[in-house]
Amino acid sequence: MCRVFRVNRSTYYKWLHRSPSVRELENSSVRTAILVFYHSLLLTLTVFTIPSDLIHTITVFLLV
């Protein structure tokens, strides 16, 4: 696989065993908040209801 993508094996293994960055952790938190919010409304969200309610939900989720 490394040969196909022209990546050194050492670089691949370094990437494979890295710890998640701050941005990845934030993205994961936001993704979780969106999924919790989405499922709490029984999958009835529309594009128009997400922005107004989601900002509050994400803020509360990240502060906890």
Short mmCIF file of the C-alpha atoms (twelve columns), coordinates in Angstrom:
data_MODEL
# 
_entry.id   MODEL 
# 
loop_
_atom_site.group_PDB 
_atom_site.id 
_atom_site.type_symbol 
_atom_site.label_atom_id 
_atom_site.label_alt_id 
_atom_site.label_comp_id 
_atom_site.label_asym_id 
_atom_site.label_seq_id 
_atom_site.Cartn_x 
_atom_site.Cartn_y 
_atom_site.Cartn_z 
_atom_site.pdbx_PDB_model_num 
ATOM 1  C CA . MET A 1  0.000   0.000  0.000  1 
ATOM 2  C CA . CYS A 2  2.806   2.408  0.821  1 
ATOM 3  C CA . ARG A 3  4.323   1.798  -2.573 1 
ATOM 4  C CA . VAL A 4  1.035   2.594  -4.335 1 
ATOM 5  C CA . PHE A 5  0.640   5.901  -2.490 1 
ATOM 6  C CA . ARG A 6  4.387   6.614  -2.592 1 
ATOM 7  C CA . VAL A 7  4.676   7.045  1.167  1 
ATOM 8  C CA . ASN A 8  7.493   5.797  3.340  1 
ATOM 9  C CA . ARG A 9  6.522   3.035  5.739  1 
ATOM 10 C CA . SER A 10 7.901   4.981  8.673  1 
ATOM 11 C CA . THR A 11 5.721   7.968  7.763  1 
ATOM 12 C CA . TYR A 12 2.654   5.766  7.484  1 
ATOM 13 C CA . TYR A 13 3.221   4.144  10.881 1 
ATOM 14 C CA . LYS A 14 3.914   7.509  12.481 1 
ATOM 15 C CA . TRP A 15 0.583   8.772  11.090 1 
ATOM 16 C CA . LEU A 16 -1.201  5.576  12.114 1 
ATOM 17 C CA . HIS A 17 -0.164  5.847  15.772 1 
ATOM 18 C CA . ARG A 18 -0.546  9.603  16.198 1 
ATOM 19 C CA . SER A 19 -2.832  11.149 18.792 1 
ATOM 20 C CA . PRO A 20 -5.840  13.130 17.564 1 
ATOM 21 C CA . SER A 21 -5.316  16.849 17.074 1 
ATOM 22 C CA . VAL A 22 -7.331  19.542 18.827 1 
ATOM 23 C CA . ARG A 23 -9.302  20.162 15.637 1 
ATOM 24 C CA . GLU A 24 -10.169 16.471 15.275 1 
ATOM 25 C CA . LEU A 25 -11.399 16.400 18.875 1 
ATOM 26 C CA . GLU A 26 -13.513 19.521 18.311 1 
ATOM 27 C CA . ASN A 27 -14.936 18.085 15.090 1 
ATOM 28 C CA . SER A 28 -15.828 14.898 16.910 1 
ATOM 29 C CA . SER A 29 -17.618 16.852 19.645 1 
ATOM 30 C CA . VAL A 30 -19.585 18.884 17.119 1 
ATOM 31 C CA . ARG A 31 -20.447 15.774 15.101 1 
ATOM 32 C CA . THR A 32 -21.717 14.060 18.256 1 
ATOM 33 C CA . ALA A 33 -23.776 17.123 19.218 1 
ATOM 34 C CA . ILE A 34 -25.361 17.237 15.766 1 
ATOM 35 C CA . LEU A 35 -26.232 13.531 15.865 1 
ATOM 36 C CA . VAL A 36 -27.699 13.763 19.378 1 
ATOM 37 C CA . PHE A 37 -29.733 16.809 18.372 1 
ATOM 38 C CA . TYR A 38 -30.870 15.151 15.151 1 
ATOM 39 C CA . HIS A 39 -31.988 11.935 16.825 1 
ATOM 40 C CA . SER A 40 -33.663 13.776 19.687 1 
ATOM 41 C CA . LEU A 41 -36.092 15.292 17.215 1 
ATOM 42 C CA . LEU A 42 -36.900 11.853 15.794 1 
ATOM 43 C CA . LEU A 43 -35.232 12.560 12.467 1 
ATOM 44 C CA . THR A 44 -37.642 15.357 11.591 1 
ATOM 45 C CA . LEU A 45 -35.146 18.180 11.107 1 
ATOM 46 C CA . THR A 46 -35.167 20.349 8.056  1 
ATOM 47 C CA . VAL A 47 -32.456 22.632 6.785  1 
ATOM 48 C CA . PHE A 48 -34.275 25.608 8.286  1 
ATOM 49 C CA . THR A 49 -34.494 24.295 11.859 1 
ATOM 50 C CA . ILE A 50 -30.868 23.257 12.248 1 
ATOM 51 C CA . PRO A 51 -29.046 26.624 12.426 1 
ATOM 52 C CA . SER A 52 -31.221 28.373 15.003 1 
ATOM 53 C CA . ASP A 53 -31.429 25.482 17.462 1 
ATOM 54 C CA . LEU A 54 -28.075 23.861 16.850 1 
ATOM 55 C CA . ILE A 55 -25.956 26.790 18.002 1 
ATOM 56 C CA . HIS A 56 -27.452 26.583 21.482 1 
ATOM 57 C CA . THR A 57 -27.166 22.791 21.576 1 
ATOM 58 C CA . ILE A 58 -23.508 22.772 20.531 1 
ATOM 59 C CA . THR A 59 -22.653 25.495 23.041 1 
ATOM 60 C CA . VAL A 60 -24.298 23.593 25.888 1 
ATOM 61 C CA . PHE A 61 -22.692 20.309 24.787 1 
ATOM 62 C CA . LEU A 62 -19.188 21.778 24.612 1 
ATOM 63 C CA . LEU A 63 -19.499 23.458 28.014 1 
ATOM 64 C CA . VAL A 64 -20.437 20.202 29.755 1 
# 
